[in-house]
């Protein structure tokens, strides 16, 4: 990799280190292996007494009903044609328990007792449970389907099923299904109900966290960051308050169903191994700036990369630290995304790191107000590097230095988007306030063995070869650096966010708009944000708009009282939503788009509180808004939630909204495998 500013001395003065914590079964009672154990018939009574006596259990099922009998009801389950409501009396008891002291407590263990009646049909069976919050319109969830085996009719077997994605303080109904090996259907063997425990945060427990408008969105879950500014505090056991900061997942009705407490999260993604990768702008919640000695030098921590499992247990942690002068600063920045583009890097994650450099006497032009440009001199800049978290070595590896493509000495445009990183320091006692020159807002795997990199401050999108061989093209409204020409000035983007390349080559992004002409540092009346998709024509070097979405007033479908294109544009700039910081655009599996504008500017008359919004939009149905989600806000904060993105999530831990009897089983492992 070519290096423009970095040198050997700088590399030796910085250090990265990590320590790995491996999950153990006895940590805080967090036992989640799906076990089956055989006991004699009298042990059923002992088991029931044990469950009811456990003081740490938040709830034990009071409403379990007797096993359904074949004479009660017959037919098929409306949600699964292969599940029958006829019972064979194979399950004779069940109870549900939650441990609210867990790191992530919104899950429960369903204990069930299998009778010897199973041996009338087979020694082995597959067991699962369907469960749903009472009164919900969402599809039911199903637990993982697991194998159970019996040998003699005098035994009963106690099995466990894990339920995930649970709402707090909610009544759930559940049914247990058993598929005898050899049958092509399952029977409903037991039905019951239970109530989940509370998290202690009223904002999570008492109502949906996000307000829903329209139909239910089609995603399984959506995740976002929560800052301490929002009122989610509850009473602590010592009489104080409990505050929450971290990552939250909500279901399609807006209820919190998973969370992980972590300080200063800026980006996250979900790995193929059911772990959560998180970038934090703080080294930890308590030791930001902690110093330590190594090889005779003192280092100061500045950020971290952590991998946690879905139960909240740390799997690995990489902390970034630097020594000496501020030019050795090496913090992680605002990206964390799984690299799915190559089998070689299937579990690696893309991120960015800073390199601080001194470049004397650079003139910086900042659009401070309409028709006004502030001119200052700067000599220190934070340059961005595209990096990869290597999952095999738990280390950060640099892929590209963005200064090889654009740097302050040759390209320093007038901008309203220049951002200064304040109080950058290592262990030398000195600090600096460098300009974040590239301000990389996203890095994502492209469709053609490439990376798509977005620079918010430079209004540029780069395609970089996946093999590290260099830049393929640049897309920018500034034709002096762009390889493509826009069909119209109105098509140009400014301050790009969450930029991805779709399989057909189109570019999808949030056009943040903070550097749009007419938008300045002192006024935001000339700013607006939109989701936009571009079609690239490499042969003609032309880029055109394939689709766009802005609200509440559309550019393509203007209000009837607006007569000219100029009026439409002016109306959008002064009335449409402007996301001050952050935004995301994701294509869902059903072809719709999930668009988030989470931190809106508060001067719009239709949104005086600056509430954030997310929309699920059906482009094929002429941009029909299927659903609308509203983020809560805190009037005391300029950015209410820190919701940089809204990231969809399909599954916490093997639960599914699809009937599990449509897959075949590996009889040796008792694990689902893909069916024909």
ABEGO torsion letter per residue (X at the ends): XBBAABBAAAAAABBBBBBBBBBBAABGGBBABBBBBBBBAAAAAAAAAAAAABAABABBBAABBBBBBAAABBEBBAABAABBABBAGABABBBBBBBAABABABBBBBBBBBBAAAAAABABBBBBBBBBBBGBABBBBBBBBBBBBBABAABBBBBBBBBBGBBBGBBBBBBBBBBBBGBABBBBABBBBBBBBBAGBAAAAABBABBBBEBBBABABBBBBBBAABBABBBBAAGBBBBBBEBBBBBAAGBBABBBBBBGBABBBBBAAGBBBBBBABABAAABGBBBBBGGBBBBBABBBBBBBAAGBBABBBBBBBBEBAAABABBBABBBBBAABAAAAABBBBBBBBBBBBBGBBBBBBABBGBBBBBBBABBBBBBBBBBBAAAGBBBBABBAAAABBAAABBBBBAABBBBBGBBBAAGBBBBBBBAAGBABBBBBABGBBBBBBAAAGBBBBBBAAGAEBABBBBABAAABABBBABAAABBBGBBGBBBBAAGBBBBBBAGAABBGBBAABAAABBBBBBBBBBBAAAGBBBBABBBBOABBAABBBAABABAAAAAAAAAAABBBBABEEBBBBBAAGBBBBBBABBBAABAABAAGBBBBBBBBAAAGGBBABBBBBBBBAABABAAGBABBBBBABABGBBABBAAABBBBAAAGBBBBBX
